[in-house]
């Protein structure tokens, strides 16, 4: 065998194990990594979950559920406005994100609802809840509302998944290509996630957004979690859930970005088809990151809804 052939084999072998090497080089989310975490932690049967209270100690409760790649800090620009409205606000990190655990397994509806149901039980929250879900978090909040309508007072959906969803080309390939997709995403997933955060950096009302997103991708299990959720949670259309909610007295508000690419404005029409009583608001000039690029407009839409209901 020639030296060139040996070199080629060596290169291929290194390329084959590169995703594993990259993952092993990432930081483990352990007690050391959690030392400076705000809020608190609760050990649930399914894993350790990070949560944080905001706003008043007493008042109507809003539970905020974040999306695919960014943990609960993604709501920081919205929280002051909600607090001024008199709400008691609870945020938490989904598994695979932020300061919560990175358990393995299929990240589907059951996976996320188990965490949410266990969290509510552990924190002894048994009254009615107003949900605010963003992107994939909107799909999680919708699934919970359809399963437990007696526990939900109001459902607020911001650029919500569950209707029409267009992912980026690299994540779409990784999603569809099975084992090879696992390898591909392990190799480039962190870079893809970081690139997606850059366009909103200049207008985001979250300090150093790209740096925060990059830090998230450097935690072991985070990149893998995104692919699993893409395959098992974001692939689901929630027509049955929304039609079930429409048959209840639960008020639903949806807020959409005019220029949203992953979840285009046409999704608003689809939700209207399933729930004609849904309140709808469009934020002009906003994309998918509307909660941190246009937080004042989002709060204004929510205030208008809350006055009408």
Residue frames relative to the residue before (quaternion, step in Angstrom):
aa qw qx qy qz dx dy dz
X 1.0000 0.0000 0.0000 0.0000 0.00 0.00 0.00
X 0.4470 -0.7171 0.4695 0.2559 3.58 -0.82 0.99
X 0.6448 -0.5134 0.3977 0.4031 3.53 -1.30 0.35
X 0.6262 0.5430 -0.3415 0.4432 3.56 1.05 -0.73
X 0.6523 0.5094 -0.3131 0.4658 3.59 0.97 -0.85
X 0.6448 0.5130 -0.3188 0.4685 3.57 1.01 -0.81
X 0.6458 0.5164 -0.3154 0.4656 3.56 0.99 -0.85
X 0.6445 0.5233 -0.3159 0.4593 3.57 1.00 -0.85
X 0.6459 0.5095 -0.3150 0.4733 3.58 0.99 -0.83
X 0.6383 0.5268 -0.3204 0.4609 3.57 1.00 -0.83
X 0.6532 0.5117 -0.3064 0.4664 3.57 0.99 -0.87
X 0.6651 0.5036 -0.3027 0.4609 3.58 0.93 -0.89
X 0.6376 0.5261 -0.3257 0.4590 3.57 1.02 -0.81
X 0.6630 0.4991 -0.3013 0.4696 3.57 0.97 -0.85
X 0.6433 0.5174 -0.3176 0.4665 3.55 1.03 -0.79
X 0.6378 0.5511 -0.3249 0.4290 3.57 1.01 -0.82
X 0.7628 0.3602 -0.1960 0.5000 3.59 0.96 -0.83
X 0.3971 0.7570 -0.4560 0.2474 3.60 1.26 -0.10
X 0.6553 0.4995 -0.3490 0.4463 3.67 0.83 -0.76
X 0.6384 0.5173 -0.3260 0.4676 3.58 1.02 -0.78
X 0.6482 0.5134 -0.3143 0.4664 3.60 0.97 -0.85
X 0.6502 0.5149 -0.3151 0.4612 3.59 0.94 -0.87
X 0.6674 0.5027 -0.3053 0.4568 3.57 0.94 -0.88
X 0.6639 0.5036 -0.3059 0.4605 3.59 0.94 -0.84
X 0.6520 0.5215 -0.3149 0.4514 3.60 1.15 -0.54
X 0.5740 0.6076 -0.3777 0.3983 3.58 1.22 -0.29
X 0.6030 -0.5866 0.4214 0.3387 3.55 -1.28 0.53
X 0.3782 -0.6950 0.5634 0.2378 3.56 -1.04 0.79
X 0.3660 -0.7087 0.5549 0.2362 3.59 -0.94 0.87
X 0.2093 0.7761 -0.5529 0.2194 3.54 -0.03 1.36
X 0.7795 -0.3365 0.2309 0.4753 3.58 -1.26 -0.21
X 0.6196 0.5357 -0.3467 0.4571 3.59 1.08 -0.62
X 0.6866 0.4795 -0.2800 0.4693 3.59 0.89 -0.94
X 0.7036 0.4699 -0.2551 0.4680 3.58 1.18 -0.58
X 0.3802 0.7762 -0.4599 0.2036 3.62 1.21 -0.09
X 0.7801 0.3318 -0.1705 0.5023 3.59 0.93 -0.84
X 0.3687 0.7542 -0.4788 0.2568 3.58 1.21 0.26
X 0.3783 -0.6954 0.5522 0.2615 3.60 -0.95 0.77
X 0.7415 0.4226 -0.2753 0.4424 3.56 -1.24 0.21
X 0.5399 -0.6263 0.4657 0.3153 3.55 -1.15 -0.62
X 0.3323 -0.7098 0.5844 0.2103 3.50 -1.41 0.01
X 0.0660 -0.7691 0.6335 0.0539 3.53 -1.20 0.58
X 0.3491 -0.7298 0.5545 0.1951 3.55 -0.93 0.98
X 0.1083 -0.8030 0.5858 0.0148 3.55 -0.41 1.26
X 0.6606 -0.4923 0.3617 0.4364 3.62 -1.16 0.31
X 0.7338 0.4177 -0.2336 0.4823 3.59 1.07 -0.70
X 0.7836 -0.2787 0.1680 0.5291 3.63 1.20 -0.14
X 0.6040 -0.5501 0.4322 0.3818 3.56 -1.33 0.19
X 0.0914 -0.8158 0.5710 -0.0012 3.57 -0.77 1.08
X 0.3033 -0.7404 0.5801 0.1529 3.53 -0.99 0.97
X 0.0435 0.7935 -0.6046 0.0546 3.57 -0.95 0.91
X 0.1012 -0.7935 0.5983 0.0464 3.56 -1.26 0.35
X 0.2929 -0.7371 0.5866 0.1636 3.55 -1.05 0.88
X 0.0543 -0.7800 0.6233 0.0113 3.57 -1.12 0.74
X 0.7623 0.3897 -0.2622 0.4453 3.55 -1.28 0.30
X 0.8151 -0.2676 0.1991 0.4737 3.54 -1.21 -0.57
X 0.5310 -0.6128 0.4796 0.3353 3.53 -1.23 0.49
X 0.7676 0.1547 -0.0993 0.6140 3.55 1.20 -0.55
X 0.4467 0.6613 -0.5130 0.3162 3.54 -1.13 0.66
X 0.6877 -0.4477 0.3400 0.4594 3.58 -1.24 0.08
X 0.3870 -0.7606 0.4892 0.1800 3.56 -0.94 0.97
X 0.0761 -0.7322 0.6743 0.0582 3.51 -1.12 0.86
X 0.1372 -0.7679 0.6225 0.0631 3.56 -0.85 1.02
X 0.1856 -0.8149 0.5464 0.0539 3.56 -0.60 1.21
X 0.1138 -0.7928 0.5984 0.0204 3.56 -0.87 1.03
X 0.2943 -0.7965 0.5076 0.1458 3.58 -0.55 1.18
X 0.6080 -0.6293 0.3913 0.2848 3.53 -1.35 0.07
X 0.8666 -0.2403 0.1354 0.4159 3.51 -1.35 -0.47
X 0.8540 0.2106 -0.0630 0.4717 3.60 0.63 -1.09
X 0.7494 0.3609 -0.2073 0.5150 3.60 1.10 -0.60
X 0.4113 -0.7279 0.4906 0.2455 3.62 -0.85 0.91
X 0.8255 -0.3201 0.1622 0.4355 3.56 -1.30 -0.17
X 0.5486 0.6089 -0.4222 0.3873 3.63 1.12 -0.33
X 0.4972 0.6667 -0.4257 0.3566 3.61 1.22 -0.27
X 0.6735 0.5018 -0.2846 0.4622 3.60 1.24 -0.45
X 0.3807 0.7786 -0.4578 0.1980 3.61 1.23 -0.16
X 0.6840 0.4891 -0.3007 0.4499 3.62 0.98 -0.74
X 0.6695 0.4916 -0.2964 0.4715 3.60 1.20 -0.42
X 0.5930 0.6456 -0.3613 0.3179 3.57 1.01 -0.83
X 0.6503 0.5145 -0.3609 0.4268 3.69 0.79 -0.77
X 0.6618 0.5117 -0.3105 0.4515 3.59 0.96 -0.81
X 0.6558 0.4916 -0.3068 0.4839 3.57 1.02 -0.78
X 0.6342 0.5328 -0.3310 0.4521 3.58 1.02 -0.78
X 0.6427 0.5232 -0.3216 0.4580 3.61 1.02 -0.77
X 0.6462 0.5102 -0.3115 0.4745 3.57 1.21 -0.49
X 0.6039 -0.6237 0.3256 0.3746 3.58 1.31 0.12
X 0.4933 0.6845 -0.4216 0.3321 3.57 1.23 0.25
X 0.3259 -0.6418 0.6522 0.2380 3.48 -1.36 0.44
X 0.1287 -0.8474 0.5151 -0.0092 3.56 -0.51 1.22
X 0.1025 -0.7765 0.6207 0.0368 3.55 -0.98 0.92
X 0.0316 -0.7639 0.6444 0.0121 3.55 -0.91 1.00
X 0.0001 0.7877 -0.6160 -0.0117 3.56 -1.20 0.47
X 0.4492 -0.6750 0.5171 0.2744 3.55 -1.25 0.45
X 0.4260 -0.6750 0.5430 0.2610 3.54 -0.86 0.97
X 0.6068 -0.5318 0.4304 0.4046 3.57 -1.19 0.47
X 0.7620 0.3226 -0.2701 0.4923 3.53 -0.98 0.93
X 0.7432 0.3264 -0.1920 0.5516 3.57 1.32 -0.03
X 0.8402 0.2205 -0.1360 0.4765 3.54 -1.28 0.40
X 0.7812 -0.3211 0.2619 0.4669 3.53 -1.01 -0.91
X 0.5037 0.6471 -0.4333 0.3739 3.61 1.23 0.09
X 0.6758 -0.4976 0.3644 0.4037 3.55 -1.32 0.28
X 0.3268 -0.7121 0.5879 0.2013 3.52 -1.39 0.31
X 0.0196 0.8267 -0.5620 0.0168 3.63 0.52 1.06
X 0.4510 -0.6598 0.5233 0.2956 3.55 -1.14 0.62
X 0.4931 0.6529 -0.4841 0.3100 3.55 -1.26 0.26
X 0.6609 -0.5212 0.3850 0.3785 3.52 -1.35 0.27
X 0.2346 -0.7852 0.5604 0.1196 3.57 -0.62 1.13
X 0.1882 0.7850 -0.5525 0.2076 3.51 0.23 1.38
X 0.7815 -0.3212 0.2286 0.4836 3.58 -1.27 -0.20
X 0.6566 0.5148 -0.3128 0.4539 3.58 0.90 -0.90
X 0.6167 0.5650 -0.3269 0.4400 3.57 1.01 -0.87
X 0.7451 0.4083 -0.2295 0.4749 3.59 0.77 -1.02
X 0.6484 0.5049 -0.3345 0.4613 3.60 1.00 -0.68
X 0.5902 0.5594 -0.3692 0.4498 3.59 1.08 -0.62
X 0.6556 0.4992 -0.3103 0.4740 3.59 0.90 -0.89
X 0.6856 0.4943 -0.2895 0.4492 3.58 0.85 -0.95
X 0.6690 0.4949 -0.3021 0.4650 3.59 0.88 -0.88
X 0.6573 0.4982 -0.3070 0.4748 3.58 1.00 -0.81
X 0.6315 0.5326 -0.3334 0.4543 3.59 1.03 -0.75
X 0.6608 0.5032 -0.3095 0.4630 3.59 0.89 -0.88
X 0.6511 0.5024 -0.3157 0.4734 3.57 1.01 -0.78
X 0.6722 0.5074 -0.3019 0.4468 3.59 0.90 -0.92
X 0.7263 0.4024 -0.2312 0.5070 3.60 1.04 -0.76
X 0.3978 -0.7575 0.4345 0.2812 3.57 1.36 0.13
X 0.3325 0.7079 -0.5338 0.3214 3.52 0.88 1.03
X 0.0994 0.8314 -0.5368 0.1034 3.57 -0.34 1.20
X 0.5478 0.5995 -0.4092 0.4160 3.59 1.24 0.08
X 0.7030 -0.4331 0.3358 0.4532 3.55 -1.30 -0.14
X 0.2177 -0.7815 0.5806 0.0695 3.54 -1.08 0.88
X 0.2336 -0.6884 0.6587 0.1941 3.52 -1.24 0.59
X 0.2126 -0.7910 0.5642 0.1040 3.58 -0.68 1.09
X 0.0523 -0.7373 0.6709 0.0595 3.51 -1.23 0.67
X 0.0085 0.8269 -0.5589 0.0615 3.55 -0.38 1.25
X 0.1853 -0.7862 0.5853 0.0706 3.54 -0.96 0.96
X 0.8508 0.0000 -0.0293 0.5246 3.57 -0.87 1.02
X 0.8178 -0.0119 0.0271 0.5747 3.63 -0.57 -1.05
X 0.5953 0.5736 -0.3577 0.4345 3.58 1.12 -0.60
X 0.5941 0.5518 -0.3601 0.4614 3.56 1.17 -0.52
X 0.6427 0.5098 -0.3174 0.4758 3.57 1.05 -0.75
X 0.6369 0.5132 -0.3270 0.4733 3.59 1.04 -0.75
X 0.6635 0.4978 -0.3005 0.4709 3.58 0.93 -0.90
X 0.6291 0.5294 -0.3261 0.4666 3.58 1.05 -0.75
X 0.6568 0.5104 -0.3102 0.4602 3.58 0.92 -0.90
X 0.6480 0.5039 -0.3192 0.4736 3.59 0.98 -0.83
X 0.6615 0.5187 -0.3104 0.4438 3.59 0.90 -0.91
X 0.6609 0.4973 -0.3090 0.4694 3.58 0.96 -0.82
X 0.6876 0.4734 -0.2783 0.4750 3.58 1.06 -0.73
X 0.8078 0.1578 -0.0505 0.5657 3.60 1.01 -0.82
X 0.0115 -0.8537 0.5201 0.0221 3.65 0.64 0.97
X 0.6177 0.5638 -0.3449 0.4261 3.59 1.12 -0.57
X 0.6831 0.4873 -0.2818 0.4653 3.60 1.23 -0.35
X 0.7025 0.4650 -0.2437 0.4805 3.58 1.27 -0.25
X 0.2879 -0.7654 0.5603 0.1317 3.54 -0.90 1.05
X 0.8007 -0.0319 0.1044 0.5890 3.55 0.96 -0.95
X 0.1695 -0.7784 0.5991 0.0799 3.57 -1.08 0.77
X 0.0536 -0.7980 0.5999 -0.0200 3.56 -0.58 1.22
X 0.0919 -0.8284 0.5518 -0.0281 3.55 -0.54 1.24
X 0.0923 -0.8027 0.5892 0.0036 3.56 -0.66 1.15
X 0.8186 -0.1520 0.0542 0.5513 3.59 -0.54 1.21
X 0.1473 0.8767 -0.4483 0.0932 3.52 1.01 0.88
X 0.4220 -0.6542 0.5677 0.2678 3.52 -1.22 0.63
X 0.5595 0.6287 -0.4402 0.3129 3.54 -1.35 0.03
X 0.7197 0.3750 -0.2371 0.5340 3.58 1.28 -0.04
X 0.7652 -0.1457 0.1676 0.6043 3.54 0.25 -1.34
X 0.0647 0.8162 -0.5628 0.1134 3.56 -0.69 1.08
X 0.0614 -0.7852 0.6162 0.0018 3.58 -0.86 1.03
X 0.1850 -0.7982 0.5648 0.0978 3.57 -0.44 1.16
X 0.6409 -0.5164 0.3961 0.4071 3.55 -1.30 0.16
X 0.6668 -0.5552 0.3187 0.3816 3.60 -1.14 0.53
X 0.6836 0.4838 -0.3098 0.4502 3.61 0.90 -0.79
X 0.6579 0.4820 -0.3156 0.4850 3.58 0.97 -0.77
X 0.6146 0.5423 -0.3478 0.4552 3.60 1.06 -0.68
X 0.6538 0.5005 -0.3153 0.4718 3.59 0.96 -0.81
X 0.6581 0.5037 -0.3116 0.4648 3.57 0.90 -0.90
X 0.6259 0.5495 -0.3259 0.4473 3.58 1.01 -0.82
X 0.7800 0.3996 -0.1761 0.4481 3.56 0.85 -1.02
X 0.7014 0.5229 -0.2652 0.4054 3.59 1.14 -0.45
X 0.5154 -0.6991 0.4035 0.2877 3.59 1.13 0.52
X 0.8454 -0.0745 0.0786 0.5231 3.56 -0.94 -0.96
X 0.6384 0.5064 -0.3364 0.4721 3.58 1.01 -0.72
X 0.6128 0.5456 -0.3365 0.4622 3.56 1.12 -0.66
X 0.6004 0.5481 -0.3502 0.4654 3.58 1.08 -0.72
X 0.6676 0.4990 -0.2917 0.4693 3.55 0.93 -0.96
X 0.6677 0.5135 -0.3045 0.4448 3.57 0.86 -0.97
X 0.6930 0.4696 -0.2862 0.4662 3.58 0.86 -0.95
X 0.6157 0.5427 -0.3435 0.4566 3.57 1.07 -0.66
X 0.6762 0.4959 -0.2808 0.4669 3.55 1.13 -0.68
X 0.8421 0.1851 -0.0525 0.5038 3.61 0.79 -0.99
X 0.4232 0.7565 -0.4413 0.2322 3.61 1.23 -0.22
X 0.6532 0.5229 -0.3198 0.4446 3.57 0.90 -0.89
X 0.6548 0.5091 -0.3007 0.4707 3.55 0.99 -0.88
X 0.6461 0.5285 -0.3208 0.4475 3.61 0.94 -0.89
X 0.6573 0.5096 -0.3086 0.4615 3.59 0.92 -0.91
X 0.6618 0.5059 -0.3052 0.4615 3.59 0.95 -0.85
X 0.6453 0.5236 -0.3245 0.4517 3.58 0.97 -0.82
X 0.6486 0.5441 -0.3170 0.4276 3.57 1.01 -0.82
X 0.6613 0.5229 -0.3051 0.4429 3.60 1.16 -0.53
X 0.5744 0.6634 -0.3626 0.3139 3.60 1.14 -0.51
X 0.6472 0.5498 -0.3642 0.3822 3.67 0.80 -0.78
X 0.7230 0.4357 -0.2491 0.4747 3.61 1.05 -0.69
X 0.4269 0.7540 -0.4412 0.2337 3.59 1.25 -0.23
X 0.6833 0.5203 -0.3014 0.4142 3.59 0.88 -0.91
X 0.7764 0.3357 -0.1743 0.5042 3.60 1.02 -0.72
X 0.4899 0.6800 -0.4310 0.3345 3.60 1.23 -0.12
X 0.2973 -0.7442 0.5727 0.1725 3.56 -1.02 0.86
X 0.5201 0.5157 -0.4589 0.5029 3.52 1.09 0.91
X 0.4472 -0.7088 0.4651 0.2853 3.61 -0.58 1.06
X 0.8732 -0.0071 -0.0189 0.4869 3.56 -1.14 0.79
X 0.0168 -0.8466 0.5310 -0.0329 3.57 0.76 1.09
X 0.6791 0.4825 -0.3282 0.4453 3.67 0.73 -0.87
X 0.6459 0.5186 -0.3239 0.4571 3.60 1.01 -0.78
X 0.6347 0.5240 -0.3255 0.4653 3.58 1.02 -0.77
X 0.6624 0.4969 -0.3032 0.4716 3.57 0.96 -0.89
X 0.6384 0.5234 -0.3261 0.4606 3.59 0.96 -0.82
X 0.6344 0.5283 -0.3270 0.4599 3.58 0.97 -0.83
X 0.6284 0.5403 -0.3300 0.4520 3.57 1.03 -0.77
X 0.6883 0.4837 -0.2882 0.4574 3.60 0.93 -0.87
X 0.6492 0.5277 -0.3166 0.4470 3.60 1.21 -0.34
X 0.5653 0.5552 -0.3909 0.4684 3.57 1.31 0.24
X 0.5148 -0.6759 0.4356 0.2974 3.55 -0.80 1.03
X 0.7822 0.3119 -0.2543 0.4756 3.57 -0.86 0.99
X 0.5637 0.6349 -0.3854 0.3613 3.60 1.18 -0.41
X 0.6779 0.4849 -0.2966 0.4663 3.58 0.85 -0.94
X 0.6333 0.5301 -0.3174 0.4661 3.57 1.01 -0.83
X 0.6394 0.5455 -0.3262 0.4325 3.59 0.98 -0.85
X 0.6254 0.5460 -0.3412 0.4407 3.59 1.00 -0.78
X 0.6758 0.4852 -0.2980 0.4680 3.60 0.89 -0.89
X 0.6482 0.5174 -0.3248 0.4545 3.58 0.94 -0.82
X 0.6656 0.4876 -0.3010 0.4782 3.60 0.95 -0.84
X 0.6101 0.5529 -0.3432 0.4519 3.56 1.04 -0.76
X 0.7109 0.4627 -0.2580 0.4626 3.56 0.91 -0.90
X 0.8336 0.3167 -0.0991 0.4416 3.55 0.83 -1.00
X 0.7382 0.3550 -0.2239 0.5281 3.61 1.19 -0.40
X 0.7503 0.4089 -0.2243 0.4686 3.56 0.79 -1.00
X 0.5810 0.5812 -0.3729 0.4308 3.58 1.26 -0.14
X 0.6152 0.5798 -0.3246 0.4242 3.58 1.30 -0.25
X 0.2436 -0.7308 0.6203 0.1475 3.56 -1.07 0.85
X 0.2657 -0.8293 0.4827 0.0931 3.57 -0.70 1.11
X 0.1292 0.8178 -0.5488 0.1153 3.58 0.91 0.83
X 0.6681 0.5084 -0.3150 0.4427 3.61 0.83 -0.94
X 0.6559 0.5185 -0.3138 0.4500 3.58 0.96 -0.86
X 0.6949 0.4698 -0.2892 0.4613 3.59 0.87 -0.91
X 0.6348 0.5076 -0.3415 0.4720 3.59 1.02 -0.65
X 0.6266 0.5236 -0.3352 0.4700 3.59 1.07 -0.69
X 0.6540 0.4999 -0.3097 0.4758 3.59 0.97 -0.83
X 0.6232 0.5563 -0.3344 0.4363 3.59 1.04 -0.77
X 0.6588 0.5144 -0.3012 0.4589 3.57 1.16 -0.58
X 0.6348 0.4985 -0.3259 0.4923 3.60 1.30 -0.06
X 0.5664 -0.5835 0.4481 0.3715 3.57 -1.30 -0.15
X 0.3986 0.7356 -0.4663 0.2874 3.60 1.26 0.19
X 0.3644 -0.7254 0.5448 0.2102 3.57 -0.83 1.03
X 0.0948 -0.7916 0.6033 0.0203 3.57 -0.92 0.95
X 0.0478 -0.7660 0.6408 0.0177 3.55 -0.97 0.94
X 0.0819 -0.7841 0.6134 0.0480 3.57 -1.02 0.79
X 0.1154 -0.7773 0.6176 0.0321 3.55 -0.99 0.93
X 0.0854 -0.8269 0.5548 -0.0332 3.55 -0.77 1.10
X 0.3898 -0.6936 0.5542 0.2447 3.54 -1.23 0.57
X 0.5355 -0.6543 0.4333 0.3121 3.56 -0.86 0.98
X 0.8006 0.2888 -0.1216 0.5107 3.59 0.94 -0.90
X 0.2766 0.7764 -0.5192 0.2261 3.58 1.18 0.50
X 0.2589 -0.7785 0.5555 0.1358 3.59 -0.84 0.99
X 0.6905 0.4651 -0.3175 0.4539 3.67 0.72 -0.88
X 0.7798 0.1109 -0.0513 0.6140 3.59 0.99 -0.84
X 0.1820 -0.8515 0.4827 0.0941 3.58 0.23 1.30
X 0.6928 -0.5040 0.3393 0.3885 3.51 -1.31 0.42
X 0.5460 0.6173 -0.3998 0.4012 3.61 1.17 -0.40
X 0.5460 0.6081 -0.4016 0.4133 3.60 1.20 -0.38
X 0.5720 0.5916 -0.3787 0.4236 3.59 1.13 -0.58
X 0.6596 0.5027 -0.3030 0.4694 3.57 1.00 -0.81
X 0.6285 0.5314 -0.3321 0.4607 3.56 1.06 -0.73
X 0.6554 0.4948 -0.3175 0.4741 3.60 0.95 -0.81
X 0.6227 0.5395 -0.3380 0.4549 3.59 1.03 -0.76
X 0.6179 0.5471 -0.3329 0.4561 3.57 1.07 -0.75
X 0.7278 0.4319 -0.2347 0.4782 3.58 1.01 -0.83
X 0.7955 0.0781 -0.0156 0.6007 3.59 1.11 -0.67
X 0.1989 -0.8375 0.5007 0.0914 3.57 0.04 1.31
X 0.6393 0.5288 -0.3300 0.4504 3.59 1.21 -0.35
X 0.4617 0.7042 -0.4343 0.3199 3.58 1.29 -0.11
X 0.3748 -0.6881 0.5760 0.2330 3.57 -1.04 0.86
X 0.1088 -0.8180 0.5647 0.0117 3.58 -0.89 0.95
X 0.0012 0.7841 -0.6200 0.0278 3.56 -1.00 0.92
X 0.1824 -0.7699 0.6051 0.0884 3.55 -1.03 0.86
X 0.2413 -0.7611 0.5880 0.1298 3.57 -0.86 1.01
X 0.3564 -0.7612 0.5055 0.1948 3.57 -0.44 1.22
X 0.8368 0.2128 -0.1741 0.4734 3.53 -1.01 0.89
X 0.5903 0.5938 -0.3639 0.4081 3.60 1.24 -0.11
X 0.2746 -0.7280 0.6029 0.1766 3.51 -1.23 0.61
X 0.7995 -0.2852 0.1973 0.4905 3.56 -1.18 -0.52
X 0.6828 0.4839 -0.2887 0.4651 3.59 1.14 -0.51
X 0.1786 0.8507 -0.4836 0.1021 3.59 1.18 0.49
X 0.6378 0.5536 -0.3550 0.4008 3.63 1.02 -0.60
X 0.7679 0.2802 -0.2023 0.5394 3.61 1.16 -0.34
X 0.6552 0.4593 -0.3388 0.4950 3.62 1.22 -0.07
X 0.7931 0.1498 -0.0660 0.5866 3.60 1.15 -0.63
X 0.0876 0.8508 -0.5162 0.0443 3.64 0.83 0.87
X 0.6277 0.5440 -0.3529 0.4308 3.62 1.00 -0.72
X 0.6591 0.4996 -0.3070 0.4709 3.58 0.99 -0.82
X 0.6255 0.5249 -0.3370 0.4688 3.59 1.04 -0.75
X 0.6564 0.5031 -0.3113 0.4681 3.59 0.91 -0.91
X 0.6340 0.5297 -0.3337 0.4539 3.60 0.97 -0.79
X 0.6445 0.5133 -0.3189 0.4684 3.58 1.00 -0.81
X 0.6610 0.4966 -0.3065 0.4718 3.57 0.97 -0.84
X 0.6344 0.5299 -0.3314 0.4549 3.59 0.99 -0.79
X 0.6448 0.5178 -0.3189 0.4631 3.57 0.95 -0.86
X 0.6491 0.5166 -0.3062 0.4671 3.57 0.99 -0.85
X 0.6910 0.4889 -0.2897 0.4467 3.56 0.86 -0.95
X 0.6152 0.5275 -0.3515 0.4687 3.60 1.14 -0.50
X 0.7012 0.4916 -0.2682 0.4413 3.57 1.05 -0.81
X 0.6817 0.4981 -0.2918 0.4495 3.58 1.08 -0.68
